[in-house]
Amino acid sequence: MDVKGVSSFSDYVIIMSGTSDRQVIHSAEHIKETLSKEKIYPLGIEGLKEGHWVLMDYGDVIAHLFLEDTRLFYDLEGLWPDVPVHSYDEEGKEV
């Protein structure tokens, strides 16, 4: 989601979900490792041990990785109903 102009803490919010805590943890670790290779490091990461909701703060980009039920419960998308949203499938193709 492009939250520039409506958020004071970030320009983009990425929201992802997984079907198991192991999948959420693995996805977060993959993001961290991939960005580290590009010398992009997080300001902070929360929830990585539990894998129910992982928050990855990269400054201008915040990523939330959820278990599906947790994502539905917190409905972060509902906080910004009017911002541009781009959705992607598992292969990274925009849907």
C-alpha distances in whole Angstrom, upper triangle without the diagonal:
4,6,9,12,11,11,14,13,10,8,6,5,6,8,11,15,18,21,23,23,25,22,19,22,22,19,18,21,21,18,20,23,21,19,23,24,23,24,20,21,19,20,20,19,20,21,22,26,25,22,21,18,17,15,15,15,15,15,12,10,10,10,11,14,16,19,18,20,19,15,16,18,16,13,10,8,11,11,8,10,10,7,6,5,7,9,12,15,17,18,15,16,13,14
4,6,9,9,9,12,12,9,6,5,7,9,11,15,18,22,25,27,27,28,25,23,24,25,21,20,24,23,19,21,24,22,20,23,25,23,23,20,21,19,20,21,21,22,24,24,28,28,25,24,21,20,17,16,15,15,14,10,10,11,12,14,17,19,22,22,24,22,18,20,22,19,16,13,11,14,12,9,11,10,6,6,7,9,12,14,18,20,21,17,18,15,16
4,6,5,6,9,9,7,5,5,7,10,12,16,19,23,26,28,27,29,27,23,25,26,23,21,25,24,21,22,25,24,21,24,26,24,24,21,21,19,19,20,20,21,23,24,28,27,25,24,20,19,17,16,15,14,13,10,10,10,13,14,17,19,23,22,24,22,18,20,21,18,16,12,11,12,10,8,10,9,6,8,9,12,15,17,21,23,24,21,21,19,20
4,6,6,8,9,7,4,7,10,13,16,19,23,26,30,31,30,32,29,26,28,29,25,24,26,26,22,23,26,25,22,25,27,24,24,20,21,19,19,20,22,23,25,27,30,30,28,27,23,22,19,18,16,15,12,9,10,12,15,17,20,23,26,26,27,25,22,24,25,21,19,16,15,16,14,11,14,12,9,10,12,14,17,20,24,25,26,23,23,20,22
4,6,8,10,9,8,10,13,16,19,22,25,29,32,34,33,35,32,29,31,32,29,27,30,30,26,27,30,28,25,28,30,27,27,24,24,22,21,23,24,25,28,29,33,32,30,29,25,25,21,21,18,18,15,12,14,15,18,20,23,25,29,28,29,27,24,25,26,23,21,17,16,17,14,11,14,12,10,12,14,17,20,23,27,29,30,26,26,24,25
4,7,9,9,9,10,12,15,17,21,24,27,30,32,31,33,31,28,29,31,28,26,29,29,26,26,30,29,26,28,31,28,28,25,25,22,21,22,23,24,26,28,31,30,28,27,23,23,20,20,18,18,15,13,14,14,17,18,21,23,26,26,27,24,21,22,23,19,17,14,13,13,10,8,11,10,8,11,14,17,20,23,26,28,29,26,26,24,24
4,6,6,7,9,10,14,15,19,22,26,29,30,29,31,29,25,27,28,25,23,26,27,23,24,27,26,23,26,28,26,26,22,21,19,18,18,20,20,22,24,28,27,26,24,21,20,17,16,14,15,12,10,11,11,14,16,19,21,24,24,25,23,20,21,22,18,17,13,13,14,10,9,13,12,10,13,15,17,20,22,26,27,29,25,26,24,25
4,6,8,11,12,16,18,21,24,28,31,32,30,32,30,27,27,29,27,24,27,27,24,24,27,27,23,25,28,26,25,21,20,18,16,17,19,20,23,25,28,28,27,26,22,21,17,17,14,14,11,10,12,12,16,17,21,23,26,27,28,25,22,24,24,20,19,16,16,17,14,13,16,16,14,17,18,20,23,25,28,30,31,28,29,27,28
4,7,9,10,13,16,19,22,25,28,29,27,29,27,24,24,26,23,20,23,24,20,20,24,23,20,22,25,23,22,18,17,14,12,14,15,16,19,21,24,25,23,23,19,17,14,13,10,11,8,7,9,9,12,14,18,20,24,25,26,22,20,23,23,19,18,15,16,17,14,14,17,17,15,17,18,20,22,24,27,27,29,26,27,26,27
4,6,7,11,13,17,20,23,27,27,26,27,25,22,23,24,21,19,21,22,18,18,21,21,18,20,22,20,20,16,16,13,12,14,15,17,19,21,24,24,23,22,18,17,13,12,9,9,6,4,6,7,10,13,16,19,23,23,25,22,19,22,22,19,18,14,15,17,14,13,16,16,13,14,15,16,19,20,23,24,25,22,24,22,24
4,7,10,13,17,20,24,27,28,27,28,26,23,24,25,22,20,22,22,18,19,22,21,18,20,22,20,20,16,17,15,15,16,18,19,22,23,26,27,24,24,20,19,15,14,11,10,8,5,6,8,11,14,17,20,24,24,26,23,20,23,24,20,19,15,15,17,14,12,15,14,11,12,13,14,17,18,22,23,24,20,22,20,21
4,7,10,13,17,20,24,25,24,25,23,20,21,22,18,17,20,19,16,17,20,18,16,19,21,19,19,16,16,14,15,16,16,18,20,21,24,24,22,21,18,16,13,12,11,10,9,6,5,6,8,11,14,17,20,21,23,20,17,20,21,18,16,13,12,15,13,11,14,14,10,10,10,11,13,15,18,20,20,17,18,16,18
4,6,10,13,17,20,21,21,22,20,17,18,19,16,15,18,18,14,16,19,18,16,19,21,20,20,17,16,14,15,15,14,15,17,18,21,21,18,18,14,13,10,10,10,10,10,9,6,5,6,8,11,13,17,17,19,17,14,16,17,14,13,10,9,12,11,10,13,13,10,11,10,11,12,14,17,18,19,16,18,16,17
4,7,10,13,17,18,18,19,17,14,16,16,13,12,15,15,12,14,17,16,15,18,20,19,20,16,16,14,16,15,14,15,16,16,20,19,16,16,13,11,10,10,10,11,12,11,7,6,5,6,8,11,14,15,17,15,12,15,17,14,13,10,10,13,13,12,14,15,12,12,10,9,10,11,13,14,16,13,15,14,15
4,7,11,14,16,15,17,14,12,14,15,12,12,15,15,13,15,18,18,17,20,22,21,22,19,19,16,18,16,15,15,15,15,18,17,14,13,10,10,10,10,12,14,15,14,11,9,6,5,6,8,11,11,13,12,8,11,13,11,10,8,8,12,12,12,14,16,14,13,10,10,10,11,12,13,16,14,15,14,15
4,7,11,12,13,14,11,9,12,12,9,10,14,13,12,14,17,16,17,20,21,21,23,20,19,17,19,18,15,15,14,14,17,16,12,12,10,10,11,11,14,15,18,17,13,11,8,6,5,6,9,9,12,11,8,11,14,13,12,11,11,14,16,16,17,19,17,16,13,12,10,10,10,10,13,12,14,14,14
4,7,9,10,12,9,7,11,12,9,11,14,14,14,16,19,18,19,22,24,24,25,22,22,19,21,19,16,16,14,14,16,14,10,9,9,10,12,13,17,18,21,20,17,14,11,8,5,4,5,5,9,9,7,10,12,12,12,12,12,16,17,18,19,21,20,19,16,15,12,12,11,11,14,14,16,16,16
4,6,7,9,6,5,9,10,8,10,13,13,14,16,18,18,20,22,24,25,26,24,23,21,23,21,17,16,14,13,15,13,9,9,10,11,14,15,19,20,23,23,20,17,13,11,7,6,5,6,9,10,9,12,14,15,15,15,16,19,21,22,22,25,23,23,19,18,15,14,12,11,14,15,17,18,18
4,7,8,7,8,11,12,11,14,16,16,17,20,21,22,23,25,27,28,29,27,26,24,26,24,20,19,16,15,16,14,11,10,12,14,17,19,22,24,27,27,23,21,17,14,11,9,6,6,9,10,11,12,15,16,16,18,19,21,23,24,25,27,26,26,22,21,17,16,14,13,16,17,20,20,20
4,5,5,6,9,10,11,13,14,15,17,19,20,21,23,24,26,28,29,27,25,23,25,22,19,17,14,13,13,11,8,8,11,12,16,18,22,24,27,27,24,21,17,15,11,9,6,8,10,11,12,14,16,17,18,19,21,23,25,26,27,30,28,28,24,23,20,19,17,15,18,20,22,23,23
4,5,5,6,8,10,11,12,14,15,17,18,20,21,22,24,26,27,25,23,21,22,19,16,14,10,9,9,7,4,6,9,10,14,16,19,22,25,26,22,19,16,13,10,8,6,10,11,11,12,15,16,16,18,19,21,23,24,26,27,30,29,28,25,24,22,21,19,17,20,21,24,25,25
4,5,5,6,8,10,10,12,14,15,16,18,20,21,22,25,25,24,22,21,23,20,16,15,12,10,10,9,7,9,11,12,15,16,20,22,25,27,23,21,17,15,12,11,10,13,15,14,16,18,19,20,21,22,23,26,27,28,30,32,30,30,27,25,23,21,19,16,19,20,23,25,25
4,5,5,6,9,10,10,12,14,15,16,18,20,21,23,24,22,21,20,22,20,16,16,13,11,12,11,8,10,11,11,15,15,19,21,24,25,21,19,15,13,10,10,9,11,14,14,14,17,19,19,20,20,21,24,25,26,27,30,28,27,23,22,19,17,16,13,15,17,20,21,22
4,6,5,6,9,10,11,12,14,15,17,18,20,22,22,20,19,17,19,17,13,12,10,8,10,9,6,7,8,8,11,12,16,18,21,22,18,15,12,10,6,7,7,10,12,12,12,15,16,16,17,17,18,21,22,23,25,27,25,25,21,20,18,17,16,13,16,17,20,21,21
4,5,5,6,9,10,11,12,14,16,16,18,20,21,19,17,15,18,15,11,11,9,6,7,8,5,8,9,8,11,11,15,17,20,22,19,16,13,11,8,9,10,13,16,14,15,18,19,19,20,19,21,24,24,26,27,30,28,27,24,23,21,19,19,16,18,19,22,23,24
4,5,5,6,9,10,10,12,14,15,17,19,20,18,17,16,19,17,14,14,12,9,11,11,9,12,12,11,13,13,17,18,21,23,19,17,14,13,10,12,12,15,18,17,17,20,22,21,22,22,23,26,27,27,29,31,29,28,24,23,21,18,17,14,16,17,20,22,23
4,5,5,6,9,10,10,12,14,16,17,18,16,16,15,18,16,13,14,13,10,13,13,10,12,12,10,12,11,15,16,19,20,16,15,11,11,8,10,11,14,17,16,15,19,20,20,20,19,20,23,24,24,26,28,25,24,21,19,17,15,14,12,13,13,17,19,20
4,5,5,6,9,10,11,12,14,16,16,14,13,11,14,12,9,10,10,7,11,12,9,11,10,7,9,8,11,12,16,17,14,12,9,9,7,10,12,15,18,16,15,19,20,19,19,18,19,23,23,23,25,27,24,24,21,20,18,17,17,15,16,16,19,20,22
4,5,5,6,8,10,10,12,15,15,14,12,12,15,13,10,12,12,8,11,13,11,14,13,10,12,10,13,14,18,19,16,15,12,13,11,14,15,18,21,19,19,22,24,22,23,22,23,26,26,27,29,31,28,27,24,23,21,19,19,17,18,18,21,23,25
4,5,5,6,8,10,11,13,14,13,13,13,16,15,13,15,15,12,14,16,13,16,15,13,14,12,15,15,18,19,16,15,13,14,12,15,16,19,22,21,20,23,25,24,24,23,23,27,27,27,29,30,27,26,23,21,20,17,17,14,15,15,18,20,22
4,6,5,6,8,10,11,12,10,10,10,14,13,11,14,14,12,15,17,14,16,15,11,12,9,12,11,15,15,12,12,10,11,11,14,16,18,22,20,19,22,24,22,22,20,21,24,24,24,26,27,24,23,20,18,17,16,16,14,15,14,17,19,21
4,6,5,6,9,10,10,8,7,8,11,11,9,12,13,11,14,16,14,17,15,12,11,9,11,10,14,15,13,12,11,13,12,16,18,21,23,21,21,24,25,23,24,22,23,26,26,26,28,29,26,25,23,21,21,19,20,18,18,17,21,22,25
4,6,5,6,9,10,9,9,11,14,14,13,16,17,13,16,19,17,20,18,15,15,12,14,13,17,18,16,16,14,16,15,19,21,23,26,24,24,27,29,27,27,25,26,30,29,29,31,32,29,28,26,24,23,21,21,19,19,18,22,23,26
4,5,5,7,9,9,10,12,15,16,15,18,19,16,19,21,19,21,20,16,16,13,15,13,17,17,15,16,14,16,16,19,21,23,27,25,24,27,29,27,27,25,25,29,29,28,30,31,27,26,23,21,21,18,19,17,16,15,19,20,23
4,5,5,6,5,7,9,12,13,13,17,18,16,19,22,19,22,20,16,15,12,12,10,13,14,12,13,13,16,16,19,22,24,27,25,24,27,29,27,26,24,24,28,27,26,29,29,26,24,22,21,21,19,20,19,18,16,20,21,24
4,5,5,5,6,9,12,13,13,17,19,16,19,22,20,23,21,17,16,13,13,11,14,16,15,16,15,18,18,22,24,27,29,27,26,30,31,29,29,26,27,31,30,29,32,32,29,28,26,24,24,23,24,22,21,20,23,25,28
4,5,7,9,12,16,17,17,21,22,19,22,25,23,26,24,20,20,16,17,14,17,19,17,18,18,21,20,24,26,29,32,30,29,32,34,32,32,29,30,33,32,32,34,34,31,29,27,25,25,23,24,22,21,20,23,25,28
4,5,9,12,15,17,18,21,23,21,24,26,24,27,25,21,20,16,16,13,16,16,15,17,17,20,21,24,27,29,32,30,29,32,34,31,31,28,28,32,31,30,32,32,28,27,25,24,24,22,24,22,21,19,22,23,27
4,6,10,13,15,16,20,22,20,23,26,24,27,24,21,19,15,15,12,14,15,15,17,17,21,21,25,28,30,33,31,29,33,34,31,31,28,29,32,31,30,33,33,29,28,27,26,26,25,26,25,24,22,25,26,29
4,7,10,12,13,17,20,18,21,24,22,24,21,18,16,12,11,8,10,12,11,13,14,17,18,22,25,27,30,28,26,29,31,28,28,25,25,29,27,26,29,29,26,25,24,23,23,22,24,23,22,20,23,24,27
4,7,9,10,14,17,15,18,21,20,22,19,16,14,10,9,7,10,12,11,12,13,16,17,21,24,26,29,26,25,28,29,26,27,24,25,28,26,26,29,30,26,26,25,24,24,23,25,24,24,22,25,26,29
4,5,7,11,14,13,16,18,17,19,16,12,10,7,6,5,8,11,10,9,10,13,14,18,21,24,26,23,22,25,26,23,24,21,22,25,23,23,27,27,24,24,23,23,23,23,24,23,24,22,25,25,28
4,7,10,14,14,17,19,19,20,17,14,11,8,5,6,7,10,10,10,12,14,16,19,22,25,27,23,22,26,26,23,24,21,23,25,23,23,27,27,24,25,24,24,25,25,27,26,27,25,28,28,30
4,7,10,11,14,16,15,17,14,11,8,6,5,7,9,13,12,10,11,12,14,17,20,23,24,21,20,24,23,21,22,19,21,24,22,23,26,27,25,25,24,24,25,25,26,25,27,25,28,28,30
4,7,7,10,12,12,13,11,7,6,5,6,9,11,14,12,10,10,10,11,13,16,19,21,18,17,21,21,18,20,18,20,23,21,22,25,27,25,25,23,23,23,23,24,23,24,23,26,26,28
4,6,8,9,9,10,8,6,5,7,9,12,14,17,15,12,11,10,10,12,14,18,18,15,15,19,18,16,18,16,19,22,20,22,25,27,25,26,24,24,24,24,25,23,26,24,28,28,29
4,6,6,6,7,6,5,7,9,12,15,17,20,17,14,12,10,9,10,12,15,16,13,14,17,17,15,17,16,19,21,21,23,25,28,26,27,25,25,24,23,24,22,25,24,27,27,28
4,6,5,8,8,5,8,9,12,15,18,20,17,15,12,11,10,11,12,16,17,15,15,19,19,18,20,19,21,24,23,25,27,30,28,28,25,25,24,23,23,21,23,23,26,27,28
4,6,9,10,9,11,13,16,19,21,24,21,18,16,14,13,13,13,17,18,16,17,21,20,19,22,21,24,26,26,28,30,33,31,31,29,28,27,26,26,23,26,26,29,30,31
4,6,8,8,11,14,17,20,23,25,22,19,16,14,12,11,10,14,14,12,15,18,17,17,19,19,22,24,24,26,29,31,30,30,28,27,26,25,25,23,25,25,29,29,30
4,6,6,10,12,16,18,21,23,20,16,13,11,8,7,7,11,12,10,12,15,15,15,17,17,20,22,22,24,26,29,27,27,24,24,22,21,21,19,22,22,25,25,26
4,7,10,13,16,19,22,23,20,16,14,10,8,6,5,9,9,7,9,12,12,12,14,14,17,19,20,22,24,27,25,26,23,23,21,21,21,19,22,22,25,25,25
4,6,10,13,16,18,19,16,13,10,7,6,4,7,10,10,7,8,12,11,10,12,12,15,17,17,19,21,24,22,23,20,21,19,19,20,19,22,21,24,23,24
4,6,10,13,15,17,14,10,8,6,5,6,9,12,14,11,11,15,15,13,15,13,16,18,18,20,22,24,22,23,20,20,19,19,20,18,21,20,23,23,24
4,6,10,12,13,11,7,6,5,7,9,12,15,16,13,12,16,16,13,14,12,15,17,16,18,20,22,20,21,19,19,19,19,20,20,22,20,23,23,24
4,6,9,11,8,6,5,6,8,11,15,17,19,16,15,19,19,17,17,15,16,19,18,19,22,23,20,21,19,19,19,19,20,19,21,19,22,22,24
4,6,8,7,5,7,9,12,15,18,20,22,19,17,21,21,18,19,15,17,20,18,18,21,22,20,20,19,19,20,20,22,22,23,21,24,23,25
4,6,5,6,8,11,14,17,21,23,25,22,20,23,24,21,21,18,19,22,20,19,23,23,20,20,19,19,20,20,22,22,23,20,23,22,25
4,5,7,10,13,16,19,23,25,26,23,22,25,25,22,22,18,19,21,19,18,22,22,19,19,19,20,21,22,25,25,25,22,25,24,26
4,7,10,13,17,20,23,25,27,24,21,24,25,22,21,17,17,20,18,16,20,19,16,16,16,17,19,20,23,23,24,21,23,21,24
4,7,10,13,16,20,21,23,21,18,21,22,19,18,15,15,18,16,15,18,18,15,15,14,14,16,17,20,20,21,18,20,19,21
4,7,10,13,17,18,20,17,15,18,19,16,15,12,13,16,14,14,17,18,15,15,14,15,16,17,19,19,21,18,20,19,21
4,6,10,13,15,17,15,12,16,17,14,14,11,12,16,15,15,18,19,16,16,14,14,14,14,16,16,18,16,18,18,19
4,6,10,12,14,11,9,13,13,11,11,9,11,14,14,14,17,19,17,17,15,15,14,15,16,16,18,17,19,18,19
4,7,9,12,10,8,12,13,12,12,11,13,16,16,17,19,21,19,19,16,16,14,14,15,14,17,16,18,18,19
4,6,8,6,5,9,10,10,11,11,12,15,16,18,19,22,20,21,18,17,15,16,16,15,18,18,20,20,20
4,6,5,6,9,10,11,12,13,15,17,18,20,21,24,23,23,20,20,17,17,16,15,19,19,21,21,21
4,5,5,6,9,10,10,12,13,15,17,19,19,22,22,22,18,18,15,16,15,14,18,18,20,20,19
4,5,5,6,9,10,13,14,15,17,20,20,23,23,24,20,21,18,19,18,18,22,22,24,23,22
4,5,5,6,8,10,13,14,15,18,19,22,22,23,20,21,19,19,19,19,23,22,24,23,23
4,5,5,6,7,9,11,13,15,15,19,18,19,16,17,15,16,17,17,20,20,21,20,19
4,6,5,8,9,10,13,15,15,18,19,19,17,18,16,18,18,19,22,21,22,21,20
4,6,9,11,11,13,16,16,20,20,22,19,21,19,21,21,22,25,25,26,25,23
4,6,9,9,10,13,14,18,18,19,17,19,18,20,21,22,25,24,25,24,23
4,5,5,8,10,11,14,14,16,14,16,15,18,19,20,23,22,23,21,20
4,5,5,8,9,13,12,14,12,15,14,17,19,20,23,21,22,20,20
4,5,6,7,10,9,11,9,12,12,15,17,19,22,19,20,17,17
4,5,5,9,10,13,12,15,15,18,20,22,25,23,23,20,19
4,6,9,10,13,12,16,17,20,22,24,27,24,25,22,22
4,6,6,9,10,13,15,18,21,23,25,23,23,20,20
4,6,9,9,13,14,18,21,23,25,23,22,19,18
4,7,9,12,15,19,22,25,26,23,23,19,18
4,6,10,13,16,20,22,24,21,20,17,17
4,7,10,14,17,20,21,18,17,13,14
4,7,10,13,16,18,15,14,11,11
4,7,10,13,14,11,10,7,8
4,7,10,11,9,8,6,6
4,7,8,5,5,4,5
4,5,5,5,6,6
4,6,7,10,10
4,6,9,10
4,6,9
4,6
4
